[in-house]
Amino acid sequence: MTADRSQDDSPSEDGPLRYATDFHAPVLSHDVQDRLVTDPSGRYVDATLGGGGHARALLDVLAPDGIVLGIDRDPEALRTARTRLADEREAGRFRAVHGTFGQLRDVLAAEDLVPIDGLLLDLGVSSHQIDVPDRGFSFRDEGPLDMRMDPQRGLTARQVVNDWDERDLRDVLREYGEESRAGRIARAIVEARPLDTTRALAAVVEDSVPPPDTVKTLTRVFQALRIVVNAELDELEDVLEQSTAAVRTGGRIAAISYHSLEDRRVKRYLRYGNFEGEPRRDLYGTLVAPWAETPRGPIEAGDAEVAANPRARSARLRVAERRDDDEAGRPVPPLS
């Protein structure tokens, strides 16, 4: 199915960069406003808060008693969003919590916000994380091999690159980077150890592939390492499964993906209620699932947004509405 184009294709001050800051330029913000909000006085969660751009967009269309809760694992993102939305925090319309979106159940219970009216997931990495060399996400600039979204916790890319055996590295590059030369690159990495910086790793990859494929291969390798360091796909599956119990009947979920590994999981769960893509049908042959896509298929950024923010080119927004449990074919257990 051909993807819908974003409704907002205007370069004006109300256009695609209205909510952008130096920290991050949120994509498809007007479509998120139009499609996620079903109750202006409701309670919404931006589970990938970043610099607060999408949260700001949601607050702009909510009533004075509407609430947005932001979740992010990056302390720098939280500081930026809290400063940006200080007035809304003071008014009780905005809250920000340190955590991962895979912890949605626990966060909502702690904040006494069950059920919610809408959930937003803007997946992947923020502009700020890519653009700051010290975070280690970019192969274009010299920086430490880190790639942690929460720089205070967990595994680093340096540990993966230097400590994992060749077979595990190959599997990571193949599974999370969908890289056809995974074996060759993994072997070259092992032979070049120790590798401490992003450019040192990039040089090994560049020496392993023909020049026409260099940038695409580097993108896949760095994507694969970032995904495994941050357990991104496990977190995504966790939050999707928890969303079914978190969002009220008639509420919505909006998920923005940037590569096929994310989008495939989002599409299958919102369409079928599972990650295998296996439809369940009732005795009459009618598809039963907890969500109903609205619209069916992804929404993509328009030409003006892509021109203003090239990172929007790969974005795919999928939106679904929580169905009644009877329509979904089975009751959904509560979060707690």
N, C-alpha and C positions, 0 to 999 in steps of 0.2 A: 504494500500500500504506500502511495506517495505521501510523504510527510506534509503536514500543514505548515505554512509559513507564519511567522510571528505577525500578530496584528499591528505591531508598532514598527513602522518602517520610516519614521520621521526623524530627520537630523536636528530637530529643534531642541530647545531646552527641556521640553517634555519628552524627548526622544530616548533612544537606547542608552545614553550615558547619563541620564538624569541622576541616577543613584550611585554613580561611580565615584571613587576616591582614589588617592594614591595607594591605598592598601589593596583594593580589589574593585573590579568592575563587574557587578552581578549581571548575568545574562537573562534575557527573556523576562525582565522584571515586570513589565506591564501585563504579559500573559499570566504570570503568577498572580498578580493582583486580581485579574478578571476571572481566573478559573479556579483559584483555590478558595477564595472567600465566599462562603455561602450564608454566613450570619455575621453582619458587621459588628455585633456585640459579642462575638464568640471568642474562643480561646485557641490560639494558633501557636505552633511550635516550628521555629526555624532551627532544625537540628544540625545545620552546618552554618553557623552564624557568620564566620569570617569577620569582615569589617563592619557588618551590620547593614549592608546595602539592601538585601531582600527584606530584612526586618523593618527597615525604614519604609520601604515600599508598602509592606503590609499595614503598618501603622497609619500610613497616609489614607488608606481606604477603610479603616476600621472606625467604628463609633468611639466616643470618649470612654466607654466602658469596655471596649475590646482590649484583649491582652495578647502580647507576643512574648513567648519564652524562647530565648536563644540558648543553644548548646554548642560548645566547641571545645576541642581538646587542646587548642593552641592558646597559651596564656596571653600572647601578644595580640591575637585576634580579639580575645575577650576584653583586654584593656582598651583597644581601639573602639570596639562597639559600645562599651559602657560610656566612654567619653563622648562619642558621637551622639548617643541617645540618652544623655544625662537628664534632659528635661522629661523625657518619657519615663525614665526610671523614677524620678522624683514624683511624677504623677501616678505611679503605680501601674502604668500600661506596659512596661517592659521589664523583663528580668533576664539575667544572663547567668548561666551555670557552666562550670568547668566539668567536662566529661566527654564521652564519645556517644555518637548517636546509637550505638549498639546497647547503651545503657538506658535507653528511653524509658523502659518500665520503671526502673529505680528512680530516675529523675522526676518523672511525673508523680510518682507516689510521694516523694519527698516534698514536692511543690504543691501537692493536693490539687492536681489538674487532670483528673480522669473523670469523664472522657474529654477529649479535645475535639475541636471542630475542623481542624486542618493541620496537616504535617507537610513541611517542605524539606526536601533533601537536594542540596546542590553539591553533587559528588565531585571527587577529584581534589585538586590542589588549588590554592588561592593564588592570585597574581602576585601578592607580596611574597609568598613562600618561594615562588619560582624566581622572582627578581632579586632576592637578597642572596648573594653568593654564600654567606655563612650558613644558610640553611641546607645547602648541599643538594638541592633538587634539580639544578640545571647543569647540563653538560657543556654549556657555552662559557661559563665563568669558573674560575678557580675557587674552590671552596672545599671544606671538609666533607668526607663521605658520610653524611648524617641521614638526611631525609625523614627524620621523625617529625610528625606534625605536632606532637608534644615533645619539645626538646629536652624535657626533664625525665622522660620515662622510656624504657623499652630498648629494643634491639636497634642498632644503627646499621646503615648500609655498609659501613666499613667492616663490621663484624661478619656480615653475610659474605661480602666479597673475599675476605681474607681467611675466614674460619670454616666455611662450608665446603664440603668435598665437591669434586667436579660433577658428579652425577646430580647432586641436589641443586647446584647452580644451573646445570643444563635444564632440569625440570622446571625451575623457577622461570627461566627465560622463555621456555617453550609454553608453559601454561599461562603465565601472567603477562608476557610480552608478545605472545603468539609469533615468536621469532623462529624462522625456518633454519637459521644458522646457529641455533642455541648450542649445539655440541661444540662447534668450532670456537665460538666465543668463550664458552665456559673453560675450555682447555687453555686458551690464550690467557685468560684471567689467572688461572692457577699457576701457569708458568711465569707470569709477570709479578707475582706477589713478592713483597707486600705493596699494596696500593692504598694510599692514604687520602687522595684528593679526587675531586670530580674530573679534573682534566687528565690526571694520570689514568683513570679508568677509561675516559673517552679516547685517549690515545691508543689504548690496547684494542678497543672496539674498532677504531678507525683503521688500524693495521690489519684487521681480520676480515674486512668486507670491501668490495669494490667501491670506488668513489661515488657512482650514481646512487648507491643505496645507503650511504653513510648516515645522513641525517635521520632517515626513517628508522634505521637500525638503532642508532643512539637513542632515539625517542622510545623505542620498544624496550631496550635494555633498562633505561632509567625508570620507565613506567613499571616494569616488572619488579625492580628492586624496591621502589616506593610502595607498591602494593603489598609486598611481603613484609616490609618493615612495619607498616601501619595496620596490617591485617585487614585491609580495606574491604575485601569481598566477604570475609566472615562477618565483619561489622554490618555490611549492607544486608546480608541475609538475616542477621539478627533483628535489625530495625524493621525490615519489611514484615517479618513474622509478628513482631510486637505491635506493629501499626494496626493490625486487624482488630485487636482488642482495645487499642488506645483511642481510635477515632470513632466517634458516634455514628449511628446510622444516618446517612445523608450528608455526613462530612466528607472531606476529600483529602487525598494525598497527591502531592506534586513532586516528581523526581526528575532532576536534570542529570543526564549521563553524558560522558565525554568519550567513551570508547565502548566497544562491543561487549566486553566482559561485564561491565556494569549494566548496559542497556538490556542485554539478554536476560539477566536476572530480574530486572525491574519489569520488563515486558511479560515474562512468564508468570511472575507472581501476581501482577495486577490482572492478567488475563485469565489465569487458571487457578491461582491460589497455591501454586507450588513452583519449585525451581526446575522441575524436569520437563515442564511444558506439556504435561499430560492432562487433557480435559476430563473433568468428571461430569457425568450427566445423570439426570433423574430418570425415573421409569418411563417418562415420555420423550426422552432424548434431549431434553433442554439442558444447556450448559449451566452448571451451578458453580459459583465462585463467590468469595466474600466481596469482591470489587467489580465495578462496571466501569470500563474505560470511557472517558468523555473528553475529547473524541477518541475513537479507536485509532491508534497509531500515534507516532511522535509529532511534536511541533518543533520546527526548526527556526533559527534566527533569520530575519529578513536581510535583504542586501545592505541596507543602511547600517544595521547593527554590526554585521560582519565587517563592513568597511571601517566602522568606528572602533571595533574591538575584535580583531582577528581571531582571538581565542573562542569567540562565539560560534565559529564555523562548525565545530564538531559537536556542539551542544544538541541534545535531544531531550525535550521535555515531554514526559508522559503524565497524564492526570487521570485519576479514577475516583469514583464515588463509592463510599461504603454502602453496601446493600443491606437490606433487612436480613436478619439471620434466617428467617423462613425462606426468603428468596435465595439466599446463599446455600441452602440445603442442609445446614447444620448450625447449631448454636456455637458461638465462639467463646472459649473460656475467658474469664476476666484476667486482667493483668496481675492481680494479686490474690 
